[in-house]
Amino acid sequence: MRKHLSILAALVALGLWSPTSMALTADDVVCKGCVGAKDIAGGAVNAAKLKNGAVRTKKIKNWAVTTKKIRNGAVTLDKLSTSAKAALTANVGSVSVAAHAFRDEGNPDVSGDFCVWQSSVTSGYGYYRSGSRTDCDPAAGVQLPDGATVTSLSCTVYDNYANYDVTLLLQRVDLSTGTRQVIFATPDSSDNASIQVLEDTMVETAGYEVIDNAAYAYSVVGIWGSRTDASSVNVGLYGCSIAYE
């Protein structure tokens, strides 16, 4: 043994051998899962060290990336693909209801007790051509996306008549009990020769804003105020828009 050590010492002294000369590079190693998250120092891998396209959905384990692991503001709209942007905005939109869709809530001709709702094809304007009841109110059914959350009711009206005002409601009716529930109620219009936009963004009762078409039917209702004669082209409606997300 001493003889071998002496020979080895002599080779080292002559520079003919070193420990590194015995090292071999392995070129047939197959490694899967050899390096885990615990083996990588925090911040060692960042965006600057990754090649574009190196990280794809197929390479990320389910639930590996959660909201807690994403810094606030790290993901912005400009960093998303076209398909991702479309998915984010797919459930955001509006449903409009034209004046033509409205009809009076009552019977149009019963013993002289009638209210006739009329709308113009050329202007899209709707109003009461005649009326003798004290509560001529137009209504229109509306179909909203199931599961959506409505965020506002906005209606365009014209009110150049001092005798009464106009307000609009988005309401639902419980299909099992027949109970009417108001979701949005716009403020009253004012006597003004200009077109007005009436809007409400505050839900009357929390929970009503979530659309459930299996349990409720939805409609927009106009309240034409207290009067004895609703007939007036000076008070009318162009239409309403319901925003949802």
C-alpha positions as CSV (number, residue, x, y, z in Angstrom):
1,M,0.0,0.0,0.0
2,R,2.9,2.4,0.9
3,K,4.5,1.5,-2.5
4,H,1.3,2.5,-4.3
5,L,1.0,5.8,-2.4
6,S,4.6,6.6,-3.2
7,I,4.1,6.0,-6.9
8,L,0.9,8.2,-6.8
9,A,2.8,10.9,-4.9
10,A,5.5,10.9,-7.5
11,L,3.0,11.2,-10.4
12,V,1.4,14.1,-8.7
13,A,4.8,15.7,-8.1
14,L,5.6,15.3,-11.8
15,G,2.2,16.8,-12.8
16,L,1.2,13.6,-14.5
17,W,-1.9,13.0,-12.4
18,S,-4.5,15.0,-10.6
19,P,-7.8,14.1,-8.9
20,T,-9.7,16.0,-11.7
21,S,-8.2,13.8,-14.3
22,M,-10.1,10.9,-13.0
23,A,-13.5,12.7,-13.2
24,L,-15.8,11.6,-16.0
25,T,-18.8,13.4,-17.5
26,A,-22.0,11.3,-17.5
27,D,-23.8,11.6,-20.8
28,D,-26.5,9.0,-20.2
29,V,-28.2,10.3,-17.0
30,V,-32.0,10.2,-17.1
31,C,-33.5,12.5,-14.4
32,K,-37.1,13.3,-13.8
33,G,-38.0,15.1,-10.6
34,C,-34.3,15.3,-9.6
35,V,-34.6,19.0,-8.9
36,G,-37.6,20.2,-6.8
37,A,-38.8,23.5,-5.7
38,K,-37.0,23.1,-2.4
39,D,-33.7,22.7,-4.2
40,I,-34.0,26.2,-5.9
41,A,-33.2,29.3,-4.0
42,G,-36.0,31.9,-3.8
43,G,-35.8,34.3,-6.8
44,A,-33.2,32.1,-8.6
45,V,-35.5,31.6,-11.5
46,N,-37.1,34.7,-12.9
47,A,-38.6,35.9,-16.2
48,A,-35.2,37.2,-17.4
49,K,-33.8,33.7,-17.2
50,L,-36.6,32.0,-19.0
51,K,-36.7,31.6,-22.8
52,N,-39.9,32.9,-24.5
53,G,-42.3,30.0,-24.7
54,A,-40.4,27.8,-22.3
55,V,-43.2,27.8,-19.7
56,R,-46.5,26.4,-21.2
57,T,-49.7,25.2,-19.7
58,K,-48.7,21.5,-20.2
59,K,-45.6,22.1,-18.1
60,I,-47.4,23.5,-15.1
61,K,-49.0,21.2,-12.6
62,N,-52.6,21.7,-11.8
63,W,-53.0,24.3,-9.0
64,A,-49.2,25.0,-9.0
65,V,-50.0,28.7,-9.6
66,T,-52.5,30.2,-7.2
67,T,-53.5,33.8,-6.5
68,K,-51.3,33.8,-3.4
69,K,-48.3,33.2,-5.6
70,I,-49.0,36.0,-8.0
71,R,-47.8,39.5,-7.1
72,N,-50.4,42.3,-7.3
73,G,-50.2,43.9,-10.7
74,A,-47.9,41.1,-12.1
75,V,-50.6,40.0,-14.6
76,T,-51.9,42.8,-16.8
77,L,-54.2,42.6,-19.8
78,D,-51.4,43.3,-22.3
79,K,-49.6,40.1,-21.1
80,L,-52.6,37.9,-21.9
81,S,-53.1,36.0,-25.1
82,T,-56.1,36.9,-27.4
83,S,-58.0,33.9,-26.3
84,A,-57.4,34.6,-22.6
85,K,-58.6,38.2,-23.0
86,A,-61.8,36.9,-24.8
87,A,-62.4,34.5,-22.0
88,L,-62.2,37.3,-19.4
89,T,-64.6,39.5,-21.2
90,A,-67.0,36.8,-22.5
91,N,-69.4,37.3,-19.6
92,V,-69.4,41.1,-19.6
93,G,-72.0,42.9,-21.6
94,S,-75.4,44.6,-21.9
95,V,-78.9,43.7,-23.0
96,S,-81.0,46.5,-24.5
97,V,-84.8,46.8,-24.6
98,A,-86.3,49.1,-27.3
99,A,-89.4,51.1,-26.9
100,H,-91.1,48.9,-29.5
101,A,-90.9,46.0,-27.0
102,F,-93.1,47.7,-24.4
103,R,-96.8,47.3,-24.1
104,D,-99.3,48.7,-21.6
105,E,-99.9,46.5,-18.6
106,G,-103.7,46.7,-18.9
107,N,-106.4,45.7,-21.4
108,P,-106.2,48.3,-24.2
109,D,-110.0,48.6,-24.6
110,V,-112.3,47.7,-21.7
111,S,-115.3,50.0,-21.2
112,G,-113.4,53.0,-22.2
113,D,-110.7,52.3,-19.6
114,F,-107.7,52.1,-21.9
115,C,-104.1,53.2,-22.4
116,V,-102.6,52.9,-25.9
117,W,-98.8,52.7,-26.1
118,Q,-97.4,53.8,-29.5
119,S,-93.8,53.7,-30.8
120,S,-92.3,55.3,-33.9
121,V,-90.3,53.2,-36.3
122,T,-88.3,56.2,-37.6
123,S,-87.3,57.6,-34.2
124,G,-87.6,54.6,-31.9
125,Y,-89.6,56.8,-29.5
126,G,-92.4,55.3,-27.5
127,Y,-95.2,57.1,-25.7
128,Y,-98.9,57.0,-24.7
129,R,-101.0,58.1,-27.6
130,S,-104.1,58.0,-25.4
131,G,-105.1,57.0,-21.9
132,S,-107.8,57.4,-19.4
133,R,-106.7,55.3,-16.4
134,T,-104.8,56.8,-13.5
135,D,-101.9,54.3,-13.9
136,C,-101.0,53.7,-17.6
137,D,-97.6,51.9,-17.2
138,P,-95.7,50.2,-20.0
139,A,-93.7,46.9,-19.5
140,A,-91.4,44.7,-21.5
141,G,-90.1,41.2,-20.7
142,V,-86.3,40.9,-20.9
143,Q,-84.1,37.8,-21.3
144,L,-80.8,38.0,-19.3
145,P,-77.9,35.5,-19.2
146,D,-78.5,32.9,-16.6
147,G,-76.0,33.2,-13.7
148,A,-74.9,36.7,-14.7
149,T,-74.9,39.6,-12.2
150,V,-76.7,42.7,-13.3
151,T,-74.9,45.9,-12.4
152,S,-77.1,48.7,-13.7
153,L,-80.3,49.8,-15.4
154,S,-80.0,52.8,-17.7
155,C,-83.0,54.2,-19.6
156,T,-83.2,57.1,-22.1
157,V,-86.4,59.2,-21.8
158,Y,-88.0,62.4,-22.8
159,D,-90.0,64.5,-20.4
160,N,-91.2,67.9,-21.4
161,Y,-94.4,67.7,-19.5
162,A,-94.7,69.3,-16.0
163,N,-97.7,67.3,-14.9
164,Y,-95.9,64.1,-14.1
165,D,-92.5,62.3,-14.1
166,V,-91.2,59.0,-15.3
167,T,-89.2,56.3,-13.6
168,L,-88.1,52.8,-14.8
169,L,-87.7,49.6,-12.9
170,L,-86.0,46.3,-13.5
171,Q,-88.0,43.7,-11.6
172,R,-88.3,39.9,-11.3
173,V,-91.3,37.7,-10.5
174,D,-90.8,34.6,-8.4
175,L,-92.2,31.8,-10.6
176,S,-93.2,29.7,-7.6
177,T,-94.9,32.3,-5.5
178,G,-95.8,35.1,-8.0
179,T,-94.0,37.6,-5.7
180,R,-92.7,40.8,-7.5
181,Q,-89.3,42.0,-6.5
182,V,-87.6,45.2,-7.7
183,I,-83.9,45.0,-8.6
184,F,-83.2,48.5,-9.8
185,A,-85.3,51.7,-9.7
186,T,-84.1,54.8,-11.6
187,P,-84.6,58.3,-10.2
188,D,-87.6,60.2,-11.6
189,S,-87.2,62.3,-14.7
190,S,-87.5,66.0,-14.6
191,D,-89.4,68.5,-16.7
192,N,-86.8,69.2,-19.4
193,A,-86.9,69.7,-23.1
194,S,-83.8,67.6,-23.6
195,I,-83.4,63.8,-23.7
196,Q,-82.5,62.4,-20.2
197,V,-80.7,59.3,-19.2
198,L,-82.0,57.8,-15.9
199,E,-79.7,55.3,-14.3
200,D,-79.5,53.1,-11.2
201,T,-76.5,51.1,-10.1
202,M,-77.6,50.3,-6.5
203,V,-79.4,47.0,-6.1
204,E,-82.6,47.4,-4.0
205,T,-82.0,44.1,-2.1
206,A,-78.7,42.2,-2.0
207,G,-78.9,38.9,-4.0
208,Y,-81.6,40.1,-6.4
209,E,-78.9,41.0,-8.9
210,V,-77.9,37.4,-9.7
211,I,-79.9,36.1,-12.6
212,D,-81.8,32.8,-12.1
213,N,-84.0,32.1,-15.1
214,A,-85.2,28.8,-13.7
215,A,-86.8,30.6,-10.7
216,Y,-87.6,34.1,-11.9
217,A,-89.0,36.0,-14.9
218,Y,-87.5,39.4,-15.6
219,S,-89.0,42.6,-17.0
220,V,-88.5,46.4,-17.3
221,V,-91.5,48.4,-16.2
222,G,-92.2,52.1,-16.7
223,I,-94.0,54.1,-14.0
224,W,-95.6,57.1,-15.6
225,G,-96.4,58.9,-12.4
226,S,-99.7,60.0,-10.8
227,R,-102.1,61.6,-13.3
228,T,-105.6,61.3,-14.8
229,D,-104.6,61.4,-18.4
230,A,-101.5,59.7,-19.6
231,S,-101.8,60.8,-23.2
232,S,-98.8,63.0,-24.2
233,V,-96.2,62.8,-26.9
234,N,-94.1,65.0,-24.6
235,V,-93.4,62.1,-22.2
236,G,-91.8,59.0,-23.6
237,L,-89.1,56.4,-23.8
238,Y,-86.4,55.5,-26.3
239,G,-85.2,52.4,-24.6
240,C,-83.3,50.8,-21.7
241,S,-80.0,49.0,-21.3
242,I,-79.1,46.5,-18.6
243,A,-75.4,45.9,-17.9
244,Y,-74.2,42.6,-16.5
245,E,-71.0,40.7,-15.7
